[in-house]
Amino acid sequence: MPDTGNSSATPVAPLPDLVELVKVPVNVNSDGAPSLVGSRCEGCGAAYFPRRLVCYECRSAELQEHLLSRRGTLYSWTTVHVSSSRPTPYTVGYVDLPENVRIFTTLRADRGPLDFDQPVQLEAGPDGGWAFHTAQ
């Protein structure tokens, strides 16, 4: 790196982007319906999942916890038949939420065939796990 002659300059460090989470928080409402917990920027309104510390759109650090929609649209999916980390087969895919957030998620494909732009909804398990399945 060339010497700029400014040895007292503070080194530039990358901004932290993802909040460290062991499990993605799922909020269960009083009616028993789950919602994923994301974040929304106070400055520009951009929504994120998982939660973020810094807005990718306007670089603001003013993000608040935000409950995301339970329903979305299936963008794409695949079924995995060979895996060294979990039992197969299982289905994963991308779901688009109304907040303009695309989530990579496990899909419950046992409730009927999947199709592009199909309505899907969130379900949560008793262990804190979650997945999307075809909407009724």
C-alpha positions as CSV (number, residue, x, y, z in Angstrom):
1,M,0.0,0.0,0.0
2,P,1.5,3.4,-0.9
3,D,2.5,5.8,1.8
4,T,0.0,8.7,1.9
5,G,2.1,10.6,4.4
6,N,-0.7,10.6,6.9
7,S,0.5,8.0,9.5
8,S,-2.0,9.3,12.2
9,A,-5.1,8.3,10.1
10,T,-7.5,5.9,11.7
11,P,-7.6,2.6,9.9
12,V,-10.8,2.0,8.0
13,A,-12.7,-1.0,9.2
14,P,-15.8,-2.6,7.7
15,L,-19.2,-2.0,9.3
16,P,-20.9,-4.9,11.0
17,D,-23.9,-5.9,8.9
18,L,-25.7,-8.8,10.5
19,V,-26.7,-9.0,14.1
20,E,-25.3,-12.2,15.5
21,L,-28.1,-14.5,16.2
22,V,-28.1,-18.2,17.3
23,K,-31.7,-18.6,16.3
24,V,-33.8,-16.3,14.2
25,P,-36.4,-14.8,16.4
26,V,-40.0,-15.7,15.7
27,N,-42.7,-13.7,17.4
28,V,-46.0,-15.6,18.1
29,N,-48.9,-13.2,18.3
30,S,-51.8,-13.6,20.8
31,D,-53.8,-15.4,18.1
32,G,-51.0,-18.0,17.8
33,A,-49.8,-16.8,14.3
34,P,-46.0,-16.5,13.9
35,S,-44.0,-13.6,12.4
36,L,-40.3,-13.4,11.7
37,V,-38.5,-10.6,13.4
38,G,-36.5,-8.4,11.0
39,S,-35.5,-4.7,11.0
40,R,-36.7,-1.6,9.3
41,C,-34.6,1.6,8.6
42,E,-36.0,4.7,10.3
43,G,-34.4,6.9,7.6
44,C,-35.4,5.3,4.3
45,G,-37.9,2.6,5.3
46,A,-36.0,-0.4,3.9
47,A,-36.8,-3.7,5.5
48,Y,-34.3,-6.5,6.2
49,F,-34.2,-10.1,7.3
50,P,-32.3,-11.2,9.2
51,R,-32.0,-8.1,11.4
52,R,-29.2,-5.7,10.5
53,L,-27.2,-3.1,12.3
54,V,-26.7,-0.8,9.3
55,C,-29.0,0.0,6.4
56,Y,-27.6,-1.1,3.0
57,E,-29.7,1.6,1.2
58,C,-28.8,4.8,3.1
59,R,-26.1,3.5,5.6
60,S,-28.1,4.7,8.6
61,A,-27.6,2.9,11.9
62,E,-31.1,3.8,13.0
63,L,-32.8,0.5,12.5
64,Q,-35.7,-0.8,14.6
65,E,-37.1,-4.3,15.2
66,H,-39.9,-5.0,12.7
67,L,-42.3,-7.9,12.4
68,L,-42.4,-9.2,8.9
69,S,-45.5,-10.4,7.0
70,R,-46.5,-14.0,7.5
71,R,-47.6,-14.5,3.9
72,G,-45.4,-14.2,0.8
73,T,-45.0,-15.5,-2.7
74,L,-42.8,-18.4,-3.8
75,Y,-40.0,-17.1,-6.1
76,S,-38.0,-20.2,-6.6
77,W,-37.2,-23.6,-5.0
78,T,-35.3,-26.8,-5.3
79,T,-35.4,-30.2,-3.6
80,V,-32.1,-31.5,-2.1
81,H,-31.6,-35.2,-2.5
82,V,-28.0,-35.6,-1.2
83,S,-26.7,-33.9,1.9
84,S,-24.1,-34.6,4.6
85,S,-25.7,-32.3,7.1
86,R,-29.4,-33.3,7.3
87,P,-31.8,-36.0,6.3
88,T,-33.0,-36.0,2.7
89,P,-35.0,-35.1,0.7
90,Y,-35.8,-31.6,1.8
91,T,-37.0,-28.5,-0.1
92,V,-35.5,-25.0,0.2
93,G,-36.4,-21.8,-1.7
94,Y,-36.8,-18.1,-1.9
95,V,-40.0,-16.4,-0.7
96,D,-40.7,-12.8,-1.5
97,L,-42.5,-10.8,1.3
98,P,-44.6,-7.7,0.8
99,E,-41.9,-5.6,2.5
100,N,-39.6,-6.1,-0.5
101,V,-37.6,-8.7,1.4
102,R,-36.6,-12.1,-0.2
103,I,-36.0,-14.9,2.3
104,F,-34.1,-18.1,1.8
105,T,-36.1,-20.7,3.7
106,T,-37.0,-24.3,4.2
107,L,-40.3,-25.1,2.5
108,R,-42.8,-27.7,3.6
109,A,-43.5,-29.3,0.2
110,D,-45.6,-32.1,1.8
111,R,-48.8,-30.0,1.5
112,G,-49.1,-30.1,-2.3
113,P,-47.1,-29.3,-5.4
114,L,-45.1,-26.0,-5.5
115,D,-45.5,-23.5,-8.3
116,F,-43.9,-20.1,-9.2
117,D,-45.6,-17.1,-7.6
118,Q,-47.6,-19.4,-5.4
119,P,-48.9,-17.9,-2.1
120,V,-47.1,-19.3,0.9
121,Q,-47.3,-18.7,4.7
122,L,-45.0,-19.0,7.7
123,E,-45.4,-21.7,10.3
124,A,-43.4,-22.1,13.4
125,G,-42.6,-25.2,15.4
126,P,-42.5,-25.6,19.1
127,D,-38.7,-25.8,19.1
128,G,-38.3,-22.3,17.6
129,G,-37.8,-23.6,14.1
130,W,-39.8,-22.2,11.2
131,A,-40.6,-22.8,7.5
132,F,-43.0,-21.7,4.8
133,H,-45.7,-23.9,3.3
134,T,-48.4,-23.4,0.6
135,A,-51.1,-21.1,1.8
136,Q,-54.6,-22.4,2.3
